[in-house]
Amino acid sequence: MDVKSQNRQDWAPLLQTLAGRRKNARSMGGPEKLARHRAAGRVDARTRIDELLDPGSFIEIGTLAGDGSTPADAFVAGSGLIDGRPLLVGSEDFSVSGGSIGTAAATKRARIAMLAQQERLPLVMMLEGAGHRAVNGLFPHRPAPNDLQAMSELAGLVPTVAVVTGPSAGHGALTAPLSDFVVMVDADAALFTAGPPLVRASTGEQVTKSELGGPAVHAVDSGVVHNVVADVEEALALVRRYLSYFPSSAWNRPPATTAAFGHDLDERDLDDLLDIIPPNPRKSYDMREVLEQLVDAGSLLEIQPEHGGSIITALARLGGQVVAIVANQPLVLAGAIDRAAAEKAARFISMTSAFHLPLVQLADNPGVLAGSVSERAGILRASARMFAAQHRAQVPKLHVTVRKAFGFGSSVMGQNAFGGQTVSLAFPGAMLGGIPAGVGGDTAKEDEQTRAALIENENSGPWRLAGTVTYDEVIDPCQLRNALLGGLRMARGRDASPVEPNRHVGYLP
């Protein structure tokens, strides 16, 4: 036998051992557990990755992590492609040790988070696990960076997404609030610092997983979860769509239009807005209908639709260019901005501006929400945070006063002069003021002549402000799309400059 043939023969047992170890590592919880898992309507960890990524693009990291008795140490991780763009992904495997985090899995979690920063790639984490493994403390291990430390450094550098496909507790659950975007599957998914058994043992409270941390808790009340979907397949499709609006990192600009939206890039009149928006500011309408008319067909993606409902936050495309939209919703609280809405908007603006998305602000509100309940909830601090976030955003900013914006409600929506707006527009009939004129006159105890003058001034529309160029232009509502496309064109000169992550100076209120 010649040397080359001998070499090949010598390799055979090594490769056979490798194949066997890989097969075991990829077996997850075994056929019986996987069958039960799937019978319950769940999707296993590896299938989730395969359905998220472009076919055949997954390259695994740490396949052989763990001691062999816990395949892949209950955490599947690696890199792959979405629409041809690379990213990193990790998926907790509930079929192995309840998806708990062992020492090897913790290392993999930290590894992919660090790789995301090092290689400037998005990171997607799929959560369905019990948190730290109970037996970890029985074995010595050296101190090492953990994934939460690494993830906290990713904010504003690369897009991060958490997909909650089942119950997620403790350390794993903390991945969600550290992520830019959190999707939760409606059936059986939950997030909590500690599960029902620990809650019962420590406080005596009897509570189900859903009551403790299901969609009604985190998508409506806490705001930790952004969007809720019916099943895993819909969640993964939403992640693919969400990432299509963002660059791979803050060192790049947002991607240009894709084929899916390439049929609707041009200027067009929005005649239907005259039917949708009543000129009377006391009448309500659905701002979502306005946005659907405004943006490229099929491109509107609302973020956090169930939380802070008096403000709409959405991603969309205008003329093929990705934009972030913050718009008052007159159907909820007449558009008044409460604490939840202000906090939602502040975080959305900070996150999208970190990735250089132009900001479109459509104002139609009676101000920030007044009253003792609102004050106790912290409306002053929340609205100040929103104001600071939009003022500091170093992106093209396009403001439109649709009908009204009173008091701080105009400022937080970017109406102030010298706020860095690329363009500031108003519809005919738009009203601004510290407070509604009638109330202001009564509060200041003005005489009848002054009160009448205040009301007349308020009802006079935006003409005086246009006369001082507080607004760049008063436009026909039908021309809204065309005017905003003009603003984006004017800002296109910025594209010639390289971009990099925002430098953070100071802090938000």
C-alpha positions in Angstrom: 0.0 0.0 0.0 1.4 3.4 -1.0 1.7 6.3 1.5 -1.3 8.2 0.2 -3.5 5.1 0.5 -2.3 4.5 4.0 -3.0 8.1 4.9 -6.6 7.8 3.7 -7.0 4.6 5.7 -5.6 6.1 8.8 -8.1 9.0 8.5 -11.1 6.6 8.4 -11.5 5.9 12.2 -11.0 9.6 13.0 -13.7 10.7 10.6 -16.0 7.9 11.7 -15.6 9.2 15.3 -16.3 12.7 14.2 -19.4 11.7 12.2 -20.7 9.8 15.2 -20.2 12.7 17.6 -21.8 15.1 15.2 -24.8 12.8 14.7 -25.3 12.6 18.5 -24.9 16.3 18.9 -27.6 17.0 16.3 -30.0 14.4 17.7 -31.5 17.0 20.1 -33.7 15.3 22.6 -34.1 12.1 20.6 -37.0 10.7 18.5 -39.5 10.3 21.4 -39.0 13.7 22.9 -39.1 15.4 19.5 -42.3 13.5 18.5 -44.0 14.8 21.7 -42.6 18.2 21.1 -44.0 18.3 17.6 -47.3 16.7 18.6 -47.8 19.7 20.9 -47.5 22.0 18.0 -44.0 23.1 18.8 -41.1 23.6 16.3 -37.7 22.2 17.3 -34.6 24.3 17.6 -32.9 23.2 14.4 -36.0 23.4 12.3 -36.5 27.0 13.5 -33.1 27.9 12.3 -33.6 26.1 8.9 -36.9 28.0 8.4 -35.4 31.3 9.3 -32.3 31.1 7.0 -31.8 30.8 3.3 -31.8 27.1 2.4 -28.5 25.4 3.0 -26.8 28.5 4.4 -26.5 27.4 8.1 -22.9 26.9 9.4 -22.9 25.6 12.9 -20.6 26.8 15.8 -20.0 24.6 18.8 -21.7 21.5 17.5 -19.8 19.3 20.0 -20.2 21.6 23.0 -21.1 19.8 26.2 -20.3 16.4 27.5 -22.1 14.4 24.9 -25.1 13.6 27.2 -26.7 17.0 26.4 -26.6 17.3 22.5 -25.1 20.7 21.5 -25.6 21.5 25.2 -29.2 22.4 24.5 -28.2 25.5 22.4 -27.8 25.4 18.6 -25.8 28.3 17.2 -24.0 29.5 14.1 -24.1 31.7 11.1 -26.2 31.8 7.9 -27.9 34.0 5.4 -31.2 35.9 5.1 -31.8 37.2 1.5 -28.1 36.6 0.9 -27.0 38.8 3.9 -25.0 37.1 6.7 -26.1 37.0 10.3 -25.6 35.0 13.5 -28.3 32.9 15.2 -28.8 31.0 18.4 -31.7 28.7 19.2 -32.5 27.2 22.7 -33.4 23.5 22.5 -36.2 22.8 24.9 -36.0 19.0 24.1 -32.6 18.8 25.8 -32.6 19.6 29.6 -35.6 22.0 29.1 -33.4 24.3 27.0 -31.5 25.3 30.1 -28.2 27.1 29.9 -25.2 24.9 30.7 -21.6 26.1 30.9 -20.8 25.2 27.3 -24.0 26.8 26.0 -23.2 29.9 27.9 -19.9 30.0 26.1 -21.6 29.6 22.8 -24.1 32.4 23.6 -21.3 34.8 24.5 -19.3 33.7 21.4 -22.0 34.5 18.9 -22.8 37.8 20.6 -19.1 38.8 20.5 -18.9 37.6 16.8 -21.9 39.9 16.0 -19.9 42.9 17.2 -16.6 41.8 15.8 -17.9 40.9 12.3 -20.7 43.6 12.3 -23.6 41.2 11.8 -27.2 41.1 13.1 -27.9 38.6 15.9 -31.1 36.6 16.2 -31.8 34.6 19.4 -34.7 32.1 19.7 -35.8 31.7 23.3 -37.5 28.6 24.7 -35.7 27.5 27.9 -35.5 27.3 31.6 -32.6 29.7 32.3 -29.4 28.6 34.0 -29.1 24.9 34.5 -29.6 24.0 38.1 -26.5 21.7 38.3 -24.1 24.3 37.0 -23.0 25.2 40.5 -21.9 21.6 41.2 -19.0 21.9 38.7 -16.1 24.5 38.9 -15.6 26.7 35.9 -13.5 29.7 35.3 -15.0 33.2 35.2 -15.8 34.3 31.6 -17.7 37.0 29.8 -21.4 36.2 29.4 -23.8 36.8 26.6 -25.8 39.5 28.4 -22.6 41.5 28.8 -21.8 41.1 25.1 -25.4 41.8 24.1 -25.6 45.0 26.1 -22.7 46.3 24.0 -24.5 45.6 20.7 -27.1 48.3 21.1 -26.9 50.7 18.2 -24.1 48.7 16.6 -25.9 45.8 15.0 -29.6 44.8 14.8 -30.6 42.3 17.5 -33.8 40.2 17.5 -35.3 37.9 20.1 -38.0 35.3 19.1 -39.9 33.9 22.0 -41.3 30.5 20.9 -42.1 29.0 24.3 -41.7 29.7 28.0 -38.4 31.5 28.7 -37.1 32.2 32.2 -34.3 33.9 34.1 -31.1 34.5 32.2 -32.5 33.5 28.9 -35.5 35.8 29.2 -33.2 38.8 29.8 -32.1 38.4 26.2 -35.4 39.9 25.2 -35.3 43.4 26.8 -31.7 43.7 25.6 -32.8 43.2 22.0 -34.0 45.8 19.5 -37.0 43.8 18.4 -38.9 41.0 20.3 -41.5 38.7 18.6 -43.6 36.4 20.7 -45.6 33.4 19.5 -49.1 33.7 20.9 -49.6 30.1 21.9 -47.6 28.9 25.0 -44.9 31.6 24.8 -44.0 33.5 27.9 -41.2 35.6 29.5 -40.5 35.9 33.2 -37.6 36.3 35.6 -38.8 33.2 37.5 -41.5 30.7 36.6 -44.7 29.8 38.4 -43.2 27.2 40.7 -40.6 29.6 42.0 -43.2 32.4 42.3 -45.4 30.1 44.3 -42.6 29.1 46.6 -41.3 32.6 47.2 -44.5 34.7 47.3 -47.4 32.2 47.6 -48.9 33.6 44.4 -50.7 31.0 42.2 -50.2 32.1 38.6 -50.1 30.4 35.2 -47.2 30.9 32.7 -49.5 33.1 30.5 -50.7 35.2 33.4 -47.2 35.7 34.6 -45.5 36.6 31.4 -47.6 35.9 28.3 -48.5 38.2 25.4 -51.1 40.1 27.4 -48.5 41.0 29.9 -45.5 41.9 27.8 -47.1 43.1 24.5 -49.8 45.2 26.1 -48.6 46.2 29.6 -44.9 46.0 30.0 -43.9 46.7 26.4 -41.0 44.2 26.5 -42.5 42.4 23.5 -43.0 44.3 20.3 -45.2 42.1 18.1 -47.2 38.9 18.7 -47.9 36.4 16.0 -49.9 33.2 15.7 -47.2 30.6 15.2 -43.4 30.0 14.8 -43.6 30.2 11.0 -45.2 33.6 11.1 -42.6 34.7 13.7 -39.7 33.7 11.5 -41.2 35.4 8.4 -41.6 38.5 10.5 -38.0 38.5 11.5 -36.8 38.2 7.9 -39.1 41.1 7.0 -37.9 43.2 10.0 -34.3 42.8 9.2 -34.9 43.8 5.5 -35.4 47.4 6.8 -32.0 47.6 8.5 -28.4 47.6 7.5 -26.2 44.8 8.8 -24.6 47.2 11.1 -24.4 50.9 12.0 -21.3 51.2 9.7 -23.7 50.8 6.7 -26.8 52.7 5.4 -30.2 51.0 5.3 -30.7 48.8 2.2 -32.3 50.2 -0.9 -35.7 48.9 -2.1 -36.2 45.2 -2.8 -38.1 43.6 -5.6 -41.0 43.1 -3.3 -41.7 46.8 -3.2 -40.0 48.0 -6.4 -43.3 48.5 -8.2 -44.3 51.6 -6.1 -41.5 54.0 -6.0 -42.8 57.1 -7.8 -44.7 60.3 -6.8 -48.5 60.0 -6.7 -51.3 62.1 -5.4 -53.1 60.8 -2.3 -56.7 61.9 -3.2 -58.2 59.5 -0.6 -56.7 61.5 2.3 -59.4 64.0 1.8 -61.9 61.3 2.6 -60.0 59.8 5.5 -59.0 62.9 7.4 -61.8 65.2 8.7 -60.7 68.9 8.8 -62.5 69.2 12.1 -59.9 68.5 14.8 -62.5 67.2 17.2 -63.4 64.3 14.9 -61.5 61.1 14.9 -59.9 59.0 12.1 -57.5 56.1 11.8 -53.9 57.3 11.2 -53.1 53.8 9.9 -55.2 54.4 6.9 -53.2 57.5 6.2 -49.9 55.6 6.5 -51.1 52.8 4.2 -51.9 55.4 1.5 -48.6 57.3 2.1 -45.9 54.6 1.9 -44.9 52.3 -0.8 -47.6 49.6 -1.3 -47.2 46.7 1.2 -44.2 48.2 3.0 -45.8 49.3 6.3 -44.7 47.3 9.3 -46.1 48.6 12.6 -44.0 48.0 15.7 -45.6 47.5 19.1 -49.2 47.9 17.9 -50.7 46.8 21.2 -48.6 49.1 23.5 -48.8 52.8 23.9 -51.6 53.0 21.2 -51.9 56.8 21.0 -48.6 56.8 19.0 -48.0 54.6 16.0 -44.4 53.5 15.4 -43.7 51.8 12.1 -41.1 50.9 9.5 -41.9 51.5 5.9 -40.4 52.5 2.5 -41.0 55.8 0.7 -39.8 55.8 -2.9 -37.9 52.6 -2.1 -36.0 54.3 0.8 -36.5 52.9 4.3 -38.0 55.3 6.9 -39.0 55.2 10.5 -42.5 56.7 11.2 -43.8 58.1 14.4 -47.4 59.3 14.1 -50.1 60.3 16.6 -53.2 58.0 16.5 -56.4 60.1 17.0 -58.4 56.9 17.6 -56.7 56.4 21.0 -57.0 59.1 23.7 -57.7 61.5 20.8 -53.9 61.2 20.0 -52.8 62.5 23.5 -49.4 61.1 24.4 -49.4 59.0 27.6 -46.3 57.6 29.3 -46.4 54.3 27.5 -46.6 56.0 24.1 -43.8 58.4 24.9 -41.5 55.7 26.1 -42.3 53.5 23.1 -41.6 56.4 20.7 -38.4 57.4 22.5 -36.9 53.9 22.3 -38.0 53.5 18.7 -36.5 56.8 17.6 -33.2 56.1 19.4 -32.9 52.6 17.9 -33.9 53.5 14.3 -31.7 56.6 14.2 -28.8 54.5 15.4 -29.1 52.7 12.1 -29.5 55.9 10.1 -33.2 55.5 9.1 -34.8 58.9 8.2 -37.5 59.9 10.6 -41.0 60.9 9.5 -43.2 62.5 12.2 -46.9 63.1 11.7 -48.4 65.2 14.5 -52.1 65.3 15.3 -52.5 65.5 19.1 -54.0 67.7 21.9 -50.8 67.5 23.8 -49.2 65.1 26.3 -51.8 63.4 28.5 -52.9 65.6 31.4 -54.3 64.6 34.8 -53.2 63.2 38.1 -53.0 59.6 36.9 -50.7 60.6 34.0 -48.5 62.8 36.3 -48.1 59.9 38.8 -47.2 57.6 35.9 -44.3 59.9 35.0 -45.5 61.6 31.8 -43.2 64.5 32.3 -40.0 62.4 32.3 -41.3 60.1 29.6 -42.2 63.0 27.3 -38.9 64.7 28.0 -37.1 61.5 27.0 -39.1 61.3 23.7 -38.3 65.0 23.1 -34.6 64.5 23.6 -34.5 61.3 21.5 -36.0 63.0 18.4 -34.0 66.2 18.9 -30.7 64.3 19.1 -31.5 62.1 16.1 -28.8 62.9 13.5 -30.9 61.6 10.5 -33.1 63.4 8.0 -36.2 64.5 9.9 -39.5 65.2 8.1 -42.3 66.8 10.2 -45.9 67.2 9.2 -48.6 68.9 11.4 -51.7 67.2 10.1 -54.4 69.0 12.1 -53.2 70.1 15.6 -50.4 69.8 18.1 -50.7 71.6 21.4 -48.1 72.3 24.1 -45.3 69.8 24.5 -47.3 67.6 22.1 -45.8 69.7 19.2 -42.3 69.6 20.5 -42.0 65.9 21.1 -43.3 65.4 17.5 -40.4 67.5 16.1 -42.3 70.7 15.3 -39.8 73.1 17.0 -37.7 75.3 14.8 -33.9 74.5 14.8 -34.6 70.9 15.7 -32.6 69.7 12.7 -35.6 69.1 10.4 -34.9 68.5 6.8 -38.4 69.7 6.0 -41.3 71.0 8.2 -44.8 70.9 6.7 -48.4 71.6 7.6 -51.8 70.9 6.2 -54.3 73.8 5.8 -56.1 74.3 9.1 -53.3 73.0 11.2 -53.3 74.5 14.7 -50.5 75.0 17.2 -50.4 76.6 20.7 -49.2 76.2 24.2 -52.7 75.0 25.1 -56.0 75.2 23.3 -56.9 78.9 23.0 -60.2 78.7 24.9 -58.7 77.0 27.9 -55.7 79.3 27.8 -57.8 82.4 27.8 -59.9 81.2 30.7 -56.8 80.0 32.7 -55.1 83.4 32.3 -58.3 85.3 33.1 -58.1 87.3 30.0 -60.8 89.8 29.0 -63.4 88.9 26.3 -61.6 90.7 23.6 -58.3 88.9 24.2 -60.0 85.6 24.5 -61.7 86.1 21.2 -58.4 87.1 19.6 -56.7 84.0 20.9 -59.5 81.7 19.5 -59.4 83.6 16.2 -55.6 83.2 16.0 -55.9 79.4 16.7 -58.6 79.0 14.1 -56.7 80.9 11.5 -54.6 77.9 10.6 -50.9 77.7 9.9 -50.7 80.9 7.8 -49.0 83.1 10.4 -46.4 80.4 11.1 -45.9 79.9 7.4 -45.4 83.6 7.1 -42.5 83.4 9.6 -41.1 80.2 7.9 -41.8 78.2 11.0 -43.2 75.8 8.5 -41.3 75.5 5.2 -44.5 74.9 3.4 -48.3 74.5 3.8 -49.3 71.7 1.5 -52.4 70.1 0.0 -52.9 66.8 1.9 -53.0 65.1 -1.5 -49.4 66.1 -2.0 -48.1 64.5 1.2 -46.2 61.7 -0.4 -44.7 63.9 -3.1 -43.6 66.5 -0.5 -41.9 63.8 1.7 -40.2 62.3 -1.3 -38.9 65.7 -2.1 -37.5 66.0 1.5 -35.8 62.6 1.2 -34.3 63.7 -2.2 -32.9 66.9 -0.6 -31.3 64.8 2.1 -29.6 62.5 -0.3 -26.4 64.4 -0.3 -25.7 62.8 3.1 -25.3 59.4 1.3 -22.0 60.5 0.0 -20.5 60.6 3.5 -19.4 57.4 5.3 -21.5 56.4 8.3 -20.5 55.0 11.7 -22.2 54.3 15.0 -23.6 57.3 16.9 -21.3 58.7 19.5 -23.2 58.9 22.8 -22.7 62.0 24.8 -24.7 62.6 28.0 -27.9 60.6 28.6 -31.6 60.8 27.9 -33.7 62.2 30.7 
